Amino acid sequence: MFRDEDGTFVGRCGLHRWTFEEWDEVELGYVVRSDLWGQGFATEMGAALIRHASQELGLNELVGFTMEDNDRSRRVLEKLGFELERSFVDDDGESLVLYRLK
């Protein structure tokens, strides 16, 4: 969980093992309170987790995915250095995009 300097809950961010088709992936996931969207919190949380994944866990690759029409989340992934890999449809019929950071 992430909190601001006053201790107020901002959001949460984490790494998750995720099997996509035949590949085992490690996904960066994040959620920020909607009233705080657009203030850079998701990017800040993601950057901290990427550093942790690389420096402490030795991971050299992460994925991120979001709904295809979620422009805000896509922009966060792009600001963090993720590159669009492809679109796909999940088991529920939702159109998603997969990003990868190497």
A tleap script that builds the chain and sets N, CA, C and O, in Angstrom:
source leaprc.protein.ff14SB
mol = sequence {
  NMET PHE ARG ASP GLU ASP GLY THR PHE VAL
  GLY ARG CYS GLY LEU HIE ARG TRP THR PHE
  GLU GLU TRP ASP GLU VAL GLU LEU GLY TYR
  VAL VAL ARG SER ASP LEU TRP GLY GLN GLY
  PHE ALA THR GLU MET GLY ALA ALA LEU ILE
  ARG HIE ALA SER GLN GLU LEU GLY LEU ASN
  GLU LEU VAL GLY PHE THR MET GLU ASP ASN
  ASP ARG SER ARG ARG VAL LEU GLU LYS LEU
  GLY PHE GLU LEU GLU ARG SER PHE VAL ASP
  ASP ASP GLY GLU SER LEU VAL LEU TYR ARG
  LEU CLYS
}
set mol.1.N position { 0.848 -1.173 0.000 }
set mol.1.CA position { 0.000 0.000 0.000 }
set mol.1.C position { 0.890 1.231 0.000 }
set mol.1.O position { 1.984 1.227 0.564 }
set mol.2.N position { 0.410 2.261 -0.630 }
set mol.2.CA position { 1.138 3.519 -0.680 }
set mol.2.C position { 0.300 4.592 -0.014 }
set mol.2.O position { -0.916 4.665 -0.187 }
set mol.3.N position { 0.989 5.418 0.749 }
set mol.3.CA position { 0.340 6.517 1.464 }
set mol.3.C position { 1.099 7.799 1.176 }
set mol.3.O position { 2.288 7.770 0.860 }
set mol.4.N position { 0.400 8.933 1.287 }
set mol.4.CA position { 1.084 10.208 1.094 }
set mol.4.C position { 1.839 10.586 2.371 }
set mol.4.O position { 1.845 9.827 3.340 }
set mol.5.N position { 2.470 11.751 2.368 }
set mol.5.CA position { 3.298 12.147 3.517 }
set mol.5.C position { 2.497 12.299 4.807 }
set mol.5.O position { 3.069 12.260 5.896 }
set mol.6.N position { 1.174 12.474 4.697 }
set mol.6.CA position { 0.319 12.570 5.879 }
set mol.6.C position { -0.218 11.215 6.338 }
set mol.6.O position { -0.923 11.130 7.344 }
set mol.7.N position { 0.117 10.157 5.598 }
set mol.7.CA position { -0.338 8.828 5.947 }
set mol.7.C position { -1.661 8.429 5.333 }
set mol.7.O position { -2.189 7.361 5.642 }
set mol.8.N position { -2.209 9.274 4.464 }
set mol.8.CA position { -3.482 8.980 3.824 }
set mol.8.C position { -3.280 7.959 2.703 }
set mol.8.O position { -2.357 8.087 1.898 }
set mol.9.N position { -4.136 6.961 2.657 }
set mol.9.CA position { -4.056 5.923 1.639 }
set mol.9.C position { -4.184 6.526 0.241 }
set mol.9.O position { -5.126 7.269 -0.035 }
set mol.10.N position { -3.234 6.204 -0.639 }
set mol.10.CA position { -3.227 6.680 -2.019 }
set mol.10.C position { -3.645 5.560 -2.963 }
set mol.10.O position { -4.475 5.765 -3.850 }
set mol.11.N position { -3.072 4.382 -2.772 }
set mol.11.CA position { -3.362 3.260 -3.661 }
set mol.11.C position { -2.502 2.079 -3.304 }
set mol.11.O position { -1.835 2.052 -2.270 }
set mol.12.N position { -2.535 1.097 -4.191 }
set mol.12.CA position { -1.706 -0.076 -3.962 }
set mol.12.C position { -1.070 -0.486 -5.281 }
set mol.12.O position { -1.573 -0.197 -6.366 }
set mol.13.N position { 0.039 -1.161 -5.140 }
set mol.13.CA position { 0.814 -1.562 -6.305 }
set mol.13.C position { 1.548 -2.838 -5.936 }
set mol.13.O position { 1.977 -3.002 -4.794 }
set mol.14.N position { 1.695 -3.734 -6.888 }
set mol.14.CA position { 2.378 -4.972 -6.570 }
set mol.14.C position { 2.808 -5.733 -7.801 }
set mol.14.O position { 2.457 -5.395 -8.932 }
set mol.15.N position { 3.571 -6.759 -7.545 }
set mol.15.CA position { 4.004 -7.686 -8.581 }
set mol.15.C position { 3.199 -8.962 -8.434 }
set mol.15.O position { 2.977 -9.442 -7.322 }
set mol.16.N position { 2.765 -9.509 -9.554 }
set mol.16.CA position { 1.927 -10.700 -9.538 }
set mol.16.C position { 2.432 -11.689 -10.577 }
set mol.16.O position { 2.737 -11.313 -11.709 }
set mol.17.N position { 2.519 -12.944 -10.188 }
set mol.17.CA position { 2.810 -13.983 -11.187 }
set mol.17.C position { 1.549 -14.175 -12.001 }
set mol.17.O position { 0.441 -14.204 -11.465 }
set mol.18.N position { 1.731 -14.305 -13.295 }
set mol.18.CA position { 0.602 -14.380 -14.206 }
set mol.18.C position { 0.986 -15.290 -15.354 }
set mol.18.O position { 2.030 -15.095 -15.977 }
set mol.19.N position { 0.162 -16.277 -15.643 }
set mol.19.CA position { 0.409 -17.157 -16.778 }
set mol.19.C position { -0.426 -16.660 -17.943 }
set mol.19.O position { -1.655 -16.627 -17.881 }
set mol.20.N position { 0.260 -16.276 -19.001 }
set mol.20.CA position { -0.392 -15.774 -20.196 }
set mol.20.C position { -0.056 -16.725 -21.332 }
set mol.20.O position { 1.098 -16.855 -21.739 }
set mol.21.N position { -1.102 -17.393 -21.838 }
set mol.21.CA position { -0.915 -18.440 -22.826 }
set mol.21.C position { 0.073 -19.439 -22.247 }
set mol.21.O position { -0.213 -20.009 -21.194 }
set mol.22.N position { 1.209 -19.681 -22.865 }
set mol.22.CA position { 2.142 -20.678 -22.310 }
set mol.22.C position { 3.276 -20.059 -21.499 }
set mol.22.O position { 4.155 -20.787 -21.038 }
set mol.23.N position { 3.284 -18.742 -21.310 }
set mol.23.CA position { 4.396 -18.079 -20.631 }
set mol.23.C position { 4.044 -17.699 -19.195 }
set mol.23.O position { 2.936 -17.251 -18.902 }
set mol.24.N position { 5.019 -17.892 -18.315 }
set mol.24.CA position { 4.907 -17.364 -16.957 }
set mol.24.C position { 5.472 -15.959 -16.972 }
set mol.24.O position { 6.609 -15.744 -17.392 }
set mol.25.N position { 4.690 -15.013 -16.519 }
set mol.25.CA position { 5.080 -13.608 -16.531 }
set mol.25.C position { 5.017 -13.059 -15.113 }
set mol.25.O position { 4.386 -13.644 -14.233 }
set mol.26.N position { 5.679 -11.930 -14.907 }
set mol.26.CA position { 5.521 -11.165 -13.672 }
set mol.26.C position { 4.926 -9.826 -14.093 }
set mol.26.O position { 5.501 -9.088 -14.893 }
set mol.27.N position { 3.769 -9.544 -13.534 }
set mol.27.CA position { 3.005 -8.364 -13.917 }
set mol.27.C position { 3.103 -7.275 -12.861 }
set mol.27.O position { 3.041 -7.547 -11.662 }
set mol.28.N position { 3.256 -6.050 -13.317 }
set mol.28.CA position { 3.169 -4.870 -12.461 }
set mol.28.C position { 1.716 -4.420 -12.470 }
set mol.28.O position { 1.164 -4.106 -13.525 }
set mol.29.N position { 1.101 -4.387 -11.302 }
set mol.29.CA position { -0.283 -3.935 -11.195 }
set mol.29.C position { -0.378 -2.774 -10.223 }
set mol.29.O position { 0.387 -2.695 -9.262 }
set mol.30.N position { -1.316 -1.877 -10.475 }
set mol.30.CA position { -1.481 -0.714 -9.603 }
set mol.30.C position { -2.917 -0.233 -9.632 }
set mol.30.O position { -3.623 -0.375 -10.631 }
set mol.31.N position { -3.333 0.341 -8.513 }
set mol.31.CA position { -4.646 0.950 -8.374 }
set mol.31.C position { -4.454 2.211 -7.542 }
set mol.31.O position { -3.806 2.178 -6.496 }
set mol.32.N position { -5.015 3.319 -8.007 }
set mol.32.CA position { -4.958 4.587 -7.293 }
set mol.32.C position { -6.392 5.064 -7.056 }
set mol.32.O position { -7.259 4.903 -7.915 }
set mol.33.N position { -6.627 5.647 -5.891 }
set mol.33.CA position { -7.951 6.211 -5.609 }
set mol.33.C position { -8.351 7.138 -6.756 }
set mol.33.O position { -7.541 7.950 -7.203 }
set mol.34.N position { -9.571 7.027 -7.227 }
set mol.34.CA position { -10.010 7.789 -8.400 }
set mol.34.C position { -9.949 9.300 -8.186 }
set mol.34.O position { -9.748 10.043 -9.146 }
set mol.35.N position { -10.117 9.766 -6.961 }
set mol.35.CA position { -10.050 11.216 -6.724 }
set mol.35.C position { -8.612 11.744 -6.808 }
set mol.35.O position { -8.393 12.954 -6.754 }
set mol.36.N position { -7.633 10.839 -6.940 }
set mol.36.CA position { -6.230 11.247 -7.051 }
set mol.36.C position { -5.660 10.999 -8.446 }
set mol.36.O position { -4.470 11.214 -8.677 }
set mol.37.N position { -6.498 10.549 -9.373 }
set mol.37.CA position { -6.024 10.298 -10.734 }
set mol.37.C position { -5.438 11.575 -11.331 }
set mol.37.O position { -5.906 12.678 -11.048 }
set mol.38.N position { -4.417 11.409 -12.153 }
set mol.38.CA position { -3.819 12.530 -12.864 }
set mol.38.C position { -2.780 13.297 -12.074 }
set mol.38.O position { -2.298 14.332 -12.533 }
set mol.39.N position { -2.424 12.810 -10.890 }
set mol.39.CA position { -1.459 13.517 -10.053 }
set mol.39.C position { -0.092 12.830 -10.008 }
set mol.39.O position { 0.785 13.246 -9.250 }
set mol.40.N position { 0.092 11.785 -10.811 }
set mol.40.CA position { 1.379 11.127 -10.907 }
set mol.40.C position { 1.627 10.010 -9.905 }
set mol.40.O position { 2.719 9.442 -9.875 }
set mol.41.N position { 0.641 9.687 -9.091 }
set mol.41.CA position { 0.853 8.651 -8.075 }
set mol.41.C position { 1.105 7.278 -8.688 }
set mol.41.O position { 1.990 6.556 -8.229 }
set mol.42.N position { 0.347 6.904 -9.714 }
set mol.42.CA position { 0.536 5.581 -10.330 }
set mol.42.C position { 1.936 5.463 -10.920 }
set mol.42.O position { 2.584 4.425 -10.789 }
set mol.43.N position { 2.400 6.521 -11.567 }
set mol.43.CA position { 3.739 6.503 -12.146 }
set mol.43.C position { 4.792 6.396 -11.054 }
set mol.43.O position { 5.754 5.642 -11.198 }
set mol.44.N position { 4.628 7.130 -9.975 }
set mol.44.CA position { 5.578 7.085 -8.861 }
set mol.44.C position { 5.600 5.699 -8.204 }
set mol.44.O position { 6.669 5.163 -7.910 }
set mol.45.N position { 4.432 5.134 -7.981 }
set mol.45.CA position { 4.359 3.803 -7.376 }
set mol.45.C position { 4.988 2.766 -8.303 }
set mol.45.O position { 5.755 1.914 -7.854 }
set mol.46.N position { 4.664 2.837 -9.592 }
set mol.46.CA position { 5.208 1.900 -10.554 }
set mol.46.C position { 6.724 1.979 -10.641 }
set mol.46.O position { 7.399 0.951 -10.695 }
set mol.47.N position { 7.262 3.197 -10.655 }
set mol.47.CA position { 8.716 3.372 -10.728 }
set mol.47.C position { 9.402 2.757 -9.510 }
set mol.47.O position { 10.448 2.122 -9.644 }
set mol.48.N position { 8.822 2.940 -8.329 }
set mol.48.CA position { 9.397 2.357 -7.112 }
set mol.48.C position { 9.386 0.830 -7.189 }
set mol.48.O position { 10.347 0.175 -6.784 }
set mol.49.N position { 8.317 0.282 -7.700 }
set mol.49.CA position { 8.221 -1.172 -7.790 }
set mol.49.C position { 9.147 -1.736 -8.862 }
set mol.49.O position { 9.695 -2.825 -8.690 }
set mol.50.N position { 9.329 -1.022 -9.951 }
set mol.50.CA position { 10.263 -1.462 -10.990 }
set mol.50.C position { 11.680 -1.505 -10.426 }
set mol.50.O position { 12.418 -2.458 -10.676 }
set mol.51.N position { 12.063 -0.476 -9.666 }
set mol.51.CA position { 13.390 -0.468 -9.026 }
set mol.51.C position { 13.535 -1.672 -8.102 }
set mol.51.O position { 14.560 -2.353 -8.126 }
set mol.52.N position { 12.529 -1.935 -7.298 }
set mol.52.CA position { 12.561 -3.076 -6.370 }
set mol.52.C position { 12.680 -4.389 -7.150 }
set mol.52.O position { 13.476 -5.257 -6.791 }
set mol.53.N position { 11.893 -4.530 -8.207 }
set mol.53.CA position { 11.910 -5.768 -8.998 }
set mol.53.C position { 13.281 -6.007 -9.605 }
set mol.53.O position { 13.757 -7.141 -9.655 }
set mol.54.N position { 13.911 -4.943 -10.062 }
set mol.54.CA position { 15.217 -5.064 -10.702 }
set mol.54.C position { 16.335 -5.243 -9.680 }
set mol.54.O position { 17.122 -6.185 -9.772 }
set mol.55.N position { 16.402 -4.345 -8.714 }
set mol.55.CA position { 17.529 -4.312 -7.781 }
set mol.55.C position { 17.453 -5.388 -6.698 }
set mol.55.O position { 18.474 -5.984 -6.354 }
set mol.56.N position { 16.289 -5.639 -6.171 }
set mol.56.CA position { 16.151 -6.575 -5.057 }
set mol.56.C position { 15.773 -7.989 -5.492 }
set mol.56.O position { 16.196 -8.966 -4.875 }
set mol.57.N position { 14.975 -8.095 -6.557 }
set mol.57.CA position { 14.492 -9.410 -6.983 }
set mol.57.C position { 15.216 -9.942 -8.214 }
set mol.57.O position { 15.041 -11.102 -8.585 }
set mol.58.N position { 16.022 -9.105 -8.845 }
set mol.58.CA position { 16.786 -9.536 -10.010 }
set mol.58.C position { 15.950 -9.805 -11.248 }
set mol.58.O position { 16.379 -10.542 -12.136 }
set mol.59.N position { 14.763 -9.216 -11.319 }
set mol.59.CA position { 13.907 -9.410 -12.495 }
set mol.59.C position { 14.329 -8.448 -13.591 }
set mol.59.O position { 14.519 -7.259 -13.334 }
set mol.60.N position { 14.477 -8.945 -14.800 }
set mol.60.CA position { 14.885 -8.070 -15.894 }
set mol.60.C position { 13.773 -7.850 -16.908 }
set mol.60.O position { 13.987 -7.237 -17.955 }
set mol.61.N position { 12.577 -8.355 -16.591 }
set mol.61.CA position { 11.450 -8.176 -17.497 }
set mol.61.C position { 10.154 -8.206 -16.705 }
set mol.61.O position { 9.984 -9.034 -15.810 }
set mol.62.N position { 9.240 -7.298 -17.038 }
set mol.62.CA position { 7.914 -7.245 -16.433 }
set mol.62.C position { 6.899 -7.018 -17.537 }
set mol.62.O position { 7.237 -6.524 -18.612 }
set mol.63.N position { 5.652 -7.383 -17.265 }
set mol.63.CA position { 4.568 -7.046 -18.173 }
set mol.63.C position { 3.540 -6.221 -17.414 }
set mol.63.O position { 3.502 -6.214 -16.184 }
set mol.64.N position { 2.723 -5.539 -18.168 }
set mol.64.CA position { 1.592 -4.809 -17.626 }
set mol.64.C position { 0.464 -4.926 -18.635 }
set mol.64.O position { 0.710 -4.935 -19.841 }
set mol.65.N position { -0.750 -5.015 -18.163 }
set mol.65.CA position { -1.863 -5.038 -19.105 }
set mol.65.C position { -3.012 -4.216 -18.561 }
set mol.65.O position { -3.143 -4.015 -17.354 }
set mol.66.N position { -3.832 -3.751 -19.469 }
set mol.66.CA position { -4.980 -2.944 -19.109 }
set mol.66.C position { -6.023 -3.059 -20.206 }
set mol.66.O position { -5.746 -3.585 -21.284 }
set mol.67.N position { -7.202 -2.574 -19.935 }
set mol.67.CA position { -8.236 -2.571 -20.960 }
set mol.67.C position { -7.790 -1.663 -22.104 }
set mol.67.O position { -7.161 -0.628 -21.885 }
set mol.68.N position { -8.122 -2.064 -23.307 }
set mol.68.CA position { -7.650 -1.360 -24.495 }
set mol.68.C position { -8.031 0.118 -24.492 }
set mol.68.O position { -7.265 0.947 -24.984 }
set mol.69.N position { -9.188 0.463 -23.953 }
set mol.69.CA position { -9.640 1.857 -23.975 }
set mol.69.C position { -9.265 2.647 -22.716 }
set mol.69.O position { -9.733 3.772 -22.540 }
set mol.70.N position { -8.429 2.076 -21.838 }
set mol.70.CA position { -8.018 2.772 -20.621 }
set mol.70.C position { -6.766 3.606 -20.922 }
set mol.70.O position { -5.643 3.202 -20.620 }
set mol.71.N position { -6.988 4.769 -21.518 }
set mol.71.CA position { -5.879 5.619 -21.945 }
set mol.71.C position { -4.983 6.064 -20.792 }
set mol.71.O position { -3.769 6.172 -20.965 }
set mol.72.N position { -5.557 6.321 -19.631 }
set mol.72.CA position { -4.749 6.761 -18.478 }
set mol.72.C position { -3.761 5.677 -18.057 }
set mol.72.O position { -2.580 5.953 -17.847 }
set mol.73.N position { -4.243 4.458 -17.937 }
set mol.73.CA position { -3.371 3.367 -17.514 }
set mol.73.C position { -2.321 3.060 -18.581 }
set mol.73.O position { -1.172 2.758 -18.259 }
set mol.74.N position { -2.712 3.137 -19.826 }
set mol.74.CA position { -1.754 2.919 -20.907 }
set mol.74.C position { -0.649 3.965 -20.857 }
set mol.74.O position { 0.523 3.644 -21.059 }
set mol.75.N position { -1.017 5.208 -20.589 }
set mol.75.CA position { -0.038 6.288 -20.519 }
set mol.75.C position { 0.930 6.063 -19.355 }
set mol.75.O position { 2.124 6.329 -19.496 }
set mol.76.N position { 0.447 5.583 -18.220 }
set mol.76.CA position { 1.329 5.278 -17.085 }
set mol.76.C position { 2.352 4.226 -17.499 }
set mol.76.O position { 3.549 4.398 -17.265 }
set mol.77.N position { 1.893 3.149 -18.109 }
set mol.77.CA position { 2.818 2.097 -18.538 }
set mol.77.C position { 3.858 2.652 -19.512 }
set mol.77.O position { 5.038 2.315 -19.421 }
set mol.78.N position { 3.424 3.492 -20.432 }
set mol.78.CA position { 4.355 4.075 -21.397 }
set mol.78.C position { 5.360 5.006 -20.718 }
set mol.78.O position { 6.540 4.996 -21.065 }
set mol.79.N position { 4.908 5.807 -19.758 }
set mol.79.CA position { 5.833 6.687 -19.027 }
set mol.79.C position { 6.858 5.884 -18.233 }
set mol.79.O position { 7.975 6.350 -18.008 }
set mol.80.N position { 6.482 4.678 -17.809 }
set mol.80.CA position { 7.389 3.822 -17.061 }
set mol.80.C position { 8.363 3.059 -17.973 }
set mol.80.O position { 9.245 2.352 -17.485 }
set mol.81.N position { 8.205 3.201 -19.272 }
set mol.81.CA position { 9.123 2.568 -20.206 }
set mol.81.C position { 8.615 1.275 -20.824 }
set mol.81.O position { 9.336 0.635 -21.590 }
set mol.82.N position { 7.396 0.883 -20.508 }
set mol.82.CA position { 6.817 -0.310 -21.113 }
set mol.82.C position { 6.494 -0.028 -22.573 }
set mol.82.O position { 6.146 1.095 -22.937 }
set mol.83.N position { 6.613 -1.051 -23.399 }
set mol.83.CA position { 6.286 -0.929 -24.815 }
set mol.83.C position { 5.120 -1.849 -25.153 }
set mol.83.O position { 5.045 -2.987 -24.688 }
set mol.84.N position { 4.221 -1.334 -25.967 }
set mol.84.CA position { 3.064 -2.122 -26.385 }
set mol.84.C position { 3.531 -3.353 -27.148 }
set mol.84.O position { 4.285 -3.253 -28.116 }
set mol.85.N position { 3.073 -4.512 -26.698 }
set mol.85.CA position { 3.433 -5.754 -27.370 }
set mol.85.C position { 2.308 -6.228 -28.289 }
set mol.85.O position { 2.542 -6.580 -29.445 }
set mol.86.N position { 1.079 -6.232 -27.757 }
set mol.86.CA position { -0.047 -6.666 -28.588 }
set mol.86.C position { -1.365 -6.510 -27.848 }
set mol.86.O position { -1.410 -6.292 -26.637 }
set mol.87.N position { -2.428 -6.630 -28.620 }
set mol.87.CA position { -3.785 -6.657 -28.074 }
set mol.87.C position { -4.221 -8.107 -27.942 }
set mol.87.O position { -3.725 -8.982 -28.652 }
set mol.88.N position { -5.151 -8.356 -27.027 }
set mol.88.CA position { -5.726 -9.695 -26.888 }
set mol.88.C position { -7.088 -9.583 -26.238 }
set mol.88.O position { -7.443 -8.538 -25.693 }
set mol.89.N position { -7.841 -10.652 -26.298 }
set mol.89.CA position { -9.168 -10.715 -25.682 }
set mol.89.C position { -9.093 -11.736 -24.551 }
set mol.89.O position { -8.655 -12.868 -24.757 }
set mol.90.N position { -9.524 -11.328 -23.348 }
set mol.90.CA position { -9.446 -12.241 -22.204 }
set mol.90.C position { -10.615 -13.227 -22.209 }
set mol.90.O position { -11.455 -13.206 -23.109 }
set mol.91.N position { -10.655 -14.082 -21.202 }
set mol.91.CA position { -11.681 -15.126 -21.121 }
set mol.91.C position { -13.090 -14.565 -20.976 }
set mol.91.O position { -14.068 -15.246 -21.284 }
set mol.92.N position { -13.195 -13.308 -20.502 }
set mol.92.CA position { -14.507 -12.673 -20.345 }
set mol.92.C position { -14.908 -11.871 -21.575 }
set mol.92.O position { -15.956 -11.225 -21.575 }
set mol.93.N position { -14.086 -11.902 -22.627 }
set mol.93.CA position { -14.395 -11.177 -23.855 }
set mol.93.C position { -13.959 -9.720 -23.857 }
set mol.93.O position { -14.316 -8.969 -24.764 }
set mol.94.N position { -13.184 -9.309 -22.842 }
set mol.94.CA position { -12.698 -7.925 -22.758 }
set mol.94.C position { -11.483 -7.738 -23.667 }
set mol.94.O position { -10.610 -8.605 -23.728 }
set mol.95.N position { -11.428 -6.613 -24.369 }
set mol.95.CA position { -10.272 -6.276 -25.196 }
set mol.95.C position { -9.208 -5.629 -24.320 }
set mol.95.O position { -9.446 -4.588 -23.709 }
set mol.96.N position { -8.040 -6.247 -24.262 }
set mol.96.CA position { -6.936 -5.786 -23.425 }
set mol.96.C position { -5.695 -5.555 -24.280 }
set mol.96.O position { -5.607 -6.013 -25.419 }
set mol.97.N position { -4.748 -4.837 -23.703 }
set mol.97.CA position { -3.437 -4.639 -24.337 }
set mol.97.C position { -2.371 -5.097 -23.368 }
set mol.97.O position { -2.481 -4.905 -22.157 }
set mol.98.N position { -1.330 -5.711 -23.926 }
set mol.98.CA position { -0.212 -6.221 -23.152 }
set mol.98.C position { 1.017 -5.366 -23.449 }
set mol.98.O position { 1.392 -5.182 -24.607 }
set mol.99.N position { 1.634 -4.850 -22.401 }
set mol.99.CA position { 2.859 -4.064 -22.502 }
set mol.99.C position { 3.985 -4.849 -21.845 }
set mol.99.O position { 3.749 -5.653 -20.944 }
set mol.100.N position { 5.216 -4.610 -22.302 }
set mol.100.CA position { 6.383 -5.304 -21.737 }
set mol.100.C position { 7.496 -4.295 -21.478 }
set mol.100.O position { 7.721 -3.373 -22.262 }
set mol.101.N position { 8.185 -4.494 -20.359 }
set mol.101.CA position { 9.365 -3.713 -19.990 }
set mol.101.C position { 10.543 -4.673 -19.918 }
set mol.101.O position { 10.511 -5.647 -19.165 }
set mol.102.N position { 11.579 -4.398 -20.699 }
set mol.102.CA position { 12.782 -5.241 -20.685 }
set mol.102.C position { 13.928 -4.468 -20.090 }
set mol.102.O position { 15.037 -4.992 -19.983 }
savepdb mol mol.pdb
quit
